[in-house]
Amino acid sequence: MSAPSAEFWDRLPLGGGVRLITRDENGVAAFAKPAGVLSHPNSPKDEPRALLTCAYDPAQECFGWTGPDGSAHRLWLLNRLDSATSGVILAAARETAARRIKEQFVRRQVHKAYLALVFGVPRAVRGRWRDRLAVEKRRGTIRTSPAGSLPAEAQFRVLRQRPGPPPLALVQLDPQTGRSHQLRVQCARRGLPIVGDQTYGDFRLNRQFARTTGCRRLFLHSLETRFRYELGGRTFEFAATAPPPPEFAAAVH
């Protein structure tokens, strides 16, 4: 099957502020998602604020829309980010490629790196966090707690620090597992809540930070994703980086 045309990518119904970072010959693509944009709509009323402003099939995990010439188009979503998290998110214009890459996620062969601005400073400048989490979904809302049976692992590295009050640290987080809200819970469990986290964070410090800076976002950003995959007897490498919004660097200067 031929690769999607340049016109296909030019006419994607992208959501507000969403930007195509890169795409390969098999139709695998990476987008930069702003904070506040949904990975996919949960209902038709959510479509205007989603990654693509069109219908979404949750069973097939794909977007669908009609082109100007009446032709039907689809784009398969490969991973998700919380609406409050910005950065790299993946999709594919071919179902065969989508299946191959989802297999890589299941095998934990996709490398992901995040940036987080946290209140406090880790005791070590780098290391590995291992936890057991519980993930529950009630009425469409996900909640994760640090008392469960699901293994969660992430590497961390402190990039920058700013003395307080309150002290802040810019941390790179490389998760080896992909539990819902994993990084947010792992940070909070160690007394390093992510700035702006309205579920697991420090609400008093969040209010203070917002008053001082005027910024109310969750300071978690999907920085980089890279992986290899096989298709048609060939091996392909894919990598995408979304530079962090300027407010990340500004907070620790």
KOLNUKE-351390 format. One line per field, with one value per residue: y, x, z of N, C-alpha, C in turn; chain. Coordinates in steps of 0.05 Angstrom, whole numbers, always signed. Layout:
residues N
nyy: [Y ...]
nxx: [X ...]
nzz: [Z ...]
cayy: [Y ...]
caxx: [X ...]
cazz: [Z ...]
cyy: [Y ...]
cxx: [X ...]
czz: [Z ...]
chain: [A ...]
This chain:
residues 253
nyy: [-24 +44 +102 +154 +214 +279 +317 +293 +298 +353 +370 +351 +352 +386 +398 +457 +491 +444 +410 +380 +341 +304 +253 +187 +143 +103 +125 +134 +179 +237 +283 +349 +362 +411 +432 +419 +402 +347 +278 +247 +254 +243 +243 +268 +323 +337 +341 +391 +405 +367 +325 +315 +348 +316 +259 +202 +134 +93 +37 +20 +54 +101 +161 +191 +222 +261 +278 +338 +320 +282 +233 +182 +185 +161 +160 +128 +127 +120 +125 +156 +219 +252 +304 +350 +346 +363 +355 +302 +260 +201 +175 +138 +130 +84 +21 -27 -10 +15 -28 -56 -20 -13 -63 -58 -22 -55 -92 -62 -34 +17 +78 +130 +197 +246 +313 +343 +393 +401 +410 +418 +381 +325 +275 +249 +260 +230 +167 +109 +95 +50 +23 -2 +1 +19 +22 +53 +59 +99 +117 +140 +168 +166 +142 +136 +100 +93 +41 -19 -73 -69 -66 -9 +30 +77 +118 +173 +240 +296 +359 +415 +462 +504 +546 +556 +602 +567 +511 +487 +438 +417 +360 +302 +247 +180 +133 +63 +31 +37 +59 +88 +155 +147 +174 +221 +203 +175 +216 +248 +213 +213 +261 +301 +333 +346 +409 +445 +401 +380 +337 +300 +332 +387 +428 +478 +499 +499 +539 +583 +585 +595 +646 +675 +668 +669 +625 +567 +514 +441 +420 +379 +345 +312 +295 +266 +212 +148 +91 +25 -10 -65 -76 -102 -135 -103 -62 -5 +59 +105 +171 +226 +292 +340 +404 +433 +477 +548 +564 +524 +527 +580 +578 +558 +592]
nxx: [+17 +11 +45 +15 -6 +26 -14 -52 -30 -25 -77 -98 -146 -127 -125 -130 -70 -41 +14 +46 +103 +139 +140 +140 +158 +120 +75 +74 +70 +87 +62 +62 +30 -8 -15 -78 -106 -144 -125 -159 -228 -279 -332 -377 -383 -334 -299 -281 -238 -198 -142 -146 -198 -247 -290 -283 -267 -272 -267 -237 -195 -184 -184 -233 -251 -279 -252 -243 -257 -293 -273 -258 -220 -172 -139 -97 -92 -36 -16 -30 -37 -48 -97 -77 -22 +32 +65 +100 +60 +35 +14 -15 -23 -35 -64 -36 +16 +3 -12 +36 +68 +40 +48 +101 +97 +70 +110 +145 +185 +190 +221 +212 +215 +206 +195 +192 +171 +183 +162 +209 +271 +303 +338 +382 +420 +409 +376 +335 +267 +222 +159 +95 +34 -36 -90 -149 -212 -267 -330 -310 -266 -197 -158 -99 -61 -8 -8 -12 -12 +11 +71 +114 +161 +214 +267 +304 +330 +362 +360 +362 +363 +328 +335 +291 +245 +187 +233 +252 +256 +279 +266 +285 +247 +246 +204 +198 +155 +85 +41 -23 -22 +27 +79 +64 +44 +88 +125 +98 +95 +146 +151 +157 +120 +90 +90 +31 -2 -66 -90 -55 -20 +11 -33 -33 +18 +13 -25 +3 +46 +19 -2 +44 +70 +31 +20 -17 -14 -5 +59 +84 +115 +118 +175 +208 +203 +221 +235 +241 +214 +185 +165 +138 +182 +225 +266 +252 +270 +246 +239 +222 +220 +195 +206 +207 +155 +167 +157 +176 +234 +237 +218 +258 +300]
nzz: [+0 -17 +10 +50 +17 +9 +10 +42 +94 +97 +100 +147 +199 +246 +316 +359 +361 +355 +326 +270 +278 +254 +202 +174 +118 +120 +140 +194 +247 +287 +333 +363 +420 +452 +521 +551 +507 +484 +477 +448 +428 +477 +468 +418 +430 +449 +407 +384 +417 +414 +392 +337 +303 +295 +284 +328 +335 +387 +391 +347 +356 +326 +287 +243 +182 +128 +65 +23 -28 -18 -3 +45 +104 +152 +215 +259 +329 +370 +422 +485 +519 +580 +582 +605 +599 +558 +493 +456 +416 +385 +321 +266 +196 +171 +182 +188 +202 +250 +282 +287 +316 +363 +384 +398 +441 +478 +487 +514 +486 +469 +475 +520 +541 +590 +614 +677 +722 +789 +857 +907 +916 +890 +928 +906 +846 +803 +787 +800 +804 +835 +842 +867 +840 +841 +797 +783 +750 +750 +731 +684 +702 +719 +772 +808 +855 +905 +926 +909 +861 +811 +777 +772 +741 +735 +709 +734 +727 +750 +722 +728 +783 +829 +883 +939 +971 +942 +937 +872 +820 +756 +723 +687 +666 +652 +637 +647 +648 +632 +664 +680 +698 +722 +729 +754 +803 +823 +830 +869 +912 +931 +956 +918 +887 +823 +793 +789 +788 +796 +819 +846 +869 +908 +934 +959 +948 +892 +884 +904 +868 +820 +830 +833 +784 +745 +715 +705 +688 +684 +697 +663 +610 +549 +523 +487 +441 +418 +376 +346 +290 +253 +186 +129 +121 +130 +174 +212 +239 +285 +310 +352 +375 +420 +435 +501 +527 +536 +589 +623 +626 +644 +696 +728 +726]
cayy: [+0 +68 +120 +176 +236 +304 +330 +281 +310 +382 +375 +340 +370 +388 +414 +482 +491 +419 +413 +356 +343 +288 +230 +171 +133 +85 +139 +138 +208 +248 +310 +363 +368 +431 +426 +427 +388 +319 +259 +240 +262 +222 +246 +288 +351 +342 +342 +416 +409 +343 +325 +320 +357 +300 +236 +182 +108 +81 +9 +18 +73 +117 +184 +188 +246 +261 +299 +356 +306 +262 +209 +177 +184 +152 +162 +111 +137 +100 +127 +178 +236 +267 +330 +371 +341 +371 +341 +283 +239 +186 +165 +125 +132 +57 +3 -47 +2 +20 -53 -63 -2 -19 -86 -48 -11 -77 -105 -41 -28 +45 +95 +156 +215 +268 +333 +351 +412 +391 +424 +403 +372 +297 +271 +242 +274 +210 +142 +93 +91 +26 +23 -19 +19 +10 +40 +48 +77 +101 +137 +154 +182 +149 +149 +117 +102 +78 +17 -38 -96 -64 -54 +16 +36 +100 +130 +202 +255 +325 +376 +441 +467 +532 +547 +567 +585 +539 +500 +475 +422 +408 +332 +285 +222 +160 +110 +36 +21 +58 +59 +113 +175 +136 +193 +240 +190 +169 +241 +257 +194 +220 +289 +318 +336 +361 +435 +447 +376 +385 +312 +287 +352 +403 +448 +504 +508 +505 +566 +603 +586 +608 +674 +688 +667 +671 +600 +547 +488 +419 +421 +353 +348 +289 +308 +250 +184 +135 +62 +11 -29 -80 -75 -111 -147 -83 -49 +24 +73 +129 +187 +252 +309 +365 +421 +442 +505 +566 +567 +505 +539 +605 +573 +550 +612]
caxx: [+0 +28 +45 -4 +4 +31 -39 -65 -19 -30 -105 -108 -162 -112 -136 -117 -42 -28 +34 +59 +132 +152 +126 +158 +147 +98 +52 +77 +73 +88 +51 +66 +3 -7 -31 -106 -118 -149 -114 -181 -253 -294 -359 -377 -380 -305 -284 -266 -214 -182 -118 -159 -225 -265 -301 -263 -278 -257 -262 -214 -175 -176 -200 -243 -262 -283 -237 -258 -267 -312 -260 -256 -193 -170 -113 -98 -78 -18 -13 -46 -27 -69 -102 -60 +6 +39 +88 +99 +39 +39 -8 -7 -43 -39 -71 -15 +37 -7 -11 +64 +79 +26 +62 +125 +89 +64 +136 +162 +208 +188 +234 +198 +228 +188 +205 +174 +180 +172 +168 +229 +295 +310 +362 +403 +417 +398 +370 +312 +244 +206 +135 +73 +11 -64 -103 -178 -228 -294 -346 -293 -243 -176 -144 -77 -51 +17 -12 -25 +4 +22 +98 +118 +190 +223 +292 +302 +355 +358 +373 +366 +350 +325 +329 +265 +221 +195 +253 +242 +276 +271 +274 +278 +236 +244 +188 +201 +128 +66 +17 -37 -13 +50 +99 +53 +42 +115 +137 +84 +101 +172 +152 +165 +96 +93 +78 +6 -18 -90 -100 -36 +0 +9 -52 -25 +41 +3 -38 +24 +61 +2 -4 +70 +79 +9 +18 -32 -14 +11 +87 +93 +117 +129 +198 +219 +195 +236 +231 +245 +192 +188 +142 +144 +208 +246 +266 +251 +274 +229 +245 +209 +225 +179 +219 +188 +146 +186 +153 +192 +260 +234 +212 +282 +321]
cazz: [+0 -19 +33 +47 +2 +24 +14 +66 +118 +96 +105 +172 +216 +271 +338 +364 +370 +349 +304 +261 +281 +234 +193 +157 +92 +126 +151 +223 +251 +314 +336 +388 +432 +474 +546 +549 +484 +490 +459 +430 +440 +490 +457 +396 +439 +455 +382 +378 +434 +412 +375 +311 +308 +279 +299 +338 +340 +409 +387 +328 +365 +303 +278 +216 +170 +99 +52 +5 -51 -9 +4 +73 +115 +179 +228 +283 +352 +380 +451 +496 +540 +595 +569 +618 +592 +531 +481 +434 +415 +361 +305 +241 +175 +161 +204 +192 +218 +277 +297 +293 +336 +388 +394 +411 +467 +495 +494 +528 +469 +461 +495 +524 +560 +599 +632 +698 +742 +814 +882 +922 +901 +896 +945 +888 +820 +784 +799 +789 +822 +832 +859 +860 +838 +836 +778 +782 +732 +759 +716 +665 +715 +728 +796 +813 +883 +908 +942 +891 +852 +785 +778 +758 +742 +719 +715 +736 +726 +756 +701 +739 +809 +837 +911 +946 +973 +948 +918 +848 +804 +730 +723 +664 +674 +631 +647 +635 +647 +622 +680 +680 +718 +736 +736 +773 +829 +833 +840 +893 +933 +942 +965 +896 +870 +799 +795 +775 +789 +811 +830 +864 +877 +932 +925 +970 +932 +866 +885 +907 +843 +800 +836 +828 +756 +727 +699 +720 +675 +695 +686 +654 +581 +535 +509 +465 +437 +396 +375 +320 +284 +228 +169 +102 +120 +135 +201 +211 +264 +287 +334 +351 +399 +422 +455 +522 +526 +550 +618 +639 +632 +658 +724 +743 +721]
cyy: [+25 +86 +142 +200 +260 +319 +319 +295 +340 +389 +361 +360 +373 +406 +439 +480 +465 +422 +386 +360 +329 +265 +213 +159 +114 +99 +141 +167 +215 +276 +322 +372 +389 +421 +435 +414 +358 +301 +250 +249 +238 +222 +267 +317 +358 +346 +368 +420 +384 +346 +330 +327 +343 +276 +216 +156 +94 +52 +4 +36 +90 +140 +179 +214 +243 +284 +316 +342 +284 +236 +206 +174 +174 +156 +148 +124 +115 +101 +151 +194 +248 +294 +352 +368 +349 +352 +321 +263 +227 +178 +152 +126 +104 +38 -17 -35 +7 -6 -60 -45 -7 -44 -78 -36 -34 -91 -86 -35 +0 +62 +122 +172 +239 +288 +340 +372 +405 +410 +406 +395 +343 +295 +264 +256 +256 +184 +129 +90 +66 +27 +2 -2 +5 +31 +33 +68 +76 +124 +154 +169 +162 +160 +127 +122 +86 +53 -3 -59 -92 -52 -29 +24 +60 +108 +160 +215 +284 +341 +403 +444 +497 +533 +562 +594 +589 +530 +486 +459 +415 +380 +318 +258 +203 +135 +85 +21 +43 +58 +87 +130 +166 +157 +213 +228 +184 +194 +249 +239 +200 +249 +308 +322 +353 +387 +435 +422 +380 +360 +300 +307 +366 +427 +476 +515 +514 +532 +588 +607 +601 +638 +688 +690 +672 +647 +578 +519 +467 +419 +393 +353 +323 +299 +292 +222 +172 +104 +52 -6 -42 -79 -83 -122 -128 -72 -19 +36 +99 +144 +215 +266 +333 +383 +431 +470 +522 +568 +547 +517 +564 +601 +567 +569 +633]
cxx: [+18 +25 +25 +9 +10 +5 -54 -56 -25 -59 -116 -124 -150 -127 -120 -89 -27 -10 +45 +90 +146 +134 +146 +144 +124 +73 +52 +84 +74 +78 +60 +38 +6 -22 -59 -121 -121 -135 -135 -207 -267 -323 -357 -373 -351 -288 -269 -241 -196 -159 -126 -188 -245 -274 -278 -278 -261 -250 -238 -191 -165 -195 -210 -256 -265 -268 -254 -270 -286 -300 -257 -227 -194 -141 -115 -81 -61 -13 -29 -30 -51 -72 -84 -30 +10 +60 +81 +76 +40 +13 +3 -30 -49 -43 -49 +8 +28 -5 +18 +75 +65 +38 +87 +119 +84 +90 +155 +187 +206 +200 +219 +213 +209 +205 +184 +187 +167 +179 +187 +252 +301 +336 +386 +398 +407 +393 +346 +291 +229 +183 +116 +48 -15 -77 -132 -191 -257 -308 -328 -269 -223 -163 -123 -67 -25 +15 -27 -6 +17 +51 +100 +147 +196 +250 +288 +330 +349 +373 +380 +352 +348 +319 +303 +267 +202 +216 +240 +264 +263 +283 +267 +270 +234 +230 +195 +175 +109 +40 +3 -28 +11 +69 +89 +52 +70 +129 +124 +91 +128 +174 +161 +142 +101 +78 +53 -11 -42 -102 -81 -17 -4 -8 -44 -2 +32 -9 -17 +39 +45 +0 +22 +77 +56 +5 +5 -31 +0 +38 +98 +92 +130 +150 +206 +207 +211 +233 +239 +220 +197 +162 +151 +172 +231 +244 +269 +257 +258 +236 +232 +214 +207 +192 +198 +179 +164 +182 +168 +219 +258 +230 +236 +306 +321]
czz: [+0 +6 +29 +33 +20 +29 +38 +91 +119 +105 +130 +188 +244 +291 +342 +375 +365 +324 +296 +263 +259 +226 +176 +133 +96 +138 +181 +228 +281 +313 +362 +398 +454 +499 +542 +526 +491 +469 +438 +443 +454 +481 +435 +406 +446 +430 +378 +395 +435 +393 +346 +317 +290 +296 +306 +344 +362 +405 +369 +336 +341 +298 +250 +207 +140 +86 +34 -19 -44 -1 +35 +82 +144 +189 +255 +305 +365 +410 +460 +516 +554 +581 +580 +611 +563 +519 +460 +438 +387 +347 +280 +221 +163 +184 +209 +208 +246 +294 +305 +316 +363 +401 +409 +439 +487 +505 +509 +512 +457 +483 +496 +545 +565 +614 +652 +716 +768 +837 +898 +904 +909 +912 +928 +861 +798 +798 +786 +811 +815 +852 +850 +862 +834 +818 +777 +763 +741 +744 +697 +676 +725 +753 +802 +841 +885 +925 +924 +883 +825 +787 +761 +763 +725 +728 +717 +736 +731 +736 +712 +766 +813 +867 +917 +959 +950 +929 +895 +834 +778 +727 +697 +675 +650 +642 +632 +634 +640 +637 +678 +703 +734 +746 +757 +801 +840 +844 +867 +917 +946 +951 +944 +877 +846 +801 +778 +775 +807 +823 +851 +876 +903 +925 +935 +953 +903 +864 +887 +881 +822 +805 +829 +799 +736 +710 +716 +707 +692 +681 +681 +623 +570 +516 +484 +464 +414 +398 +347 +316 +257 +213 +141 +99 +124 +164 +198 +238 +263 +312 +330 +377 +397 +443 +476 +518 +543 +580 +635 +646 +649 +688 +740 +737 +742]
chain: [A A A A A A A A A A A A A A A A A A A A A A A A A A A A A A A A A A A A A A A A A A A A A A A A A A A A A A A A A A A A A A A A A A A A A A A A A A A A A A A A A A A A A A A A A A A A A A A A A A A A A A A A A A A A A A A A A A A A A A A A A A A A A A A A A A A A A A A A A A A A A A A A A A A A A A A A A A A A A A A A A A A A A A A A A A A A A A A A A A A A A A A A A A A A A A A A A A A A A A A A A A A A A A A A A A A A A A A A A A A A A A A A A A A A A A A A A A A A A A A A A A A A A A A A A A A A A]
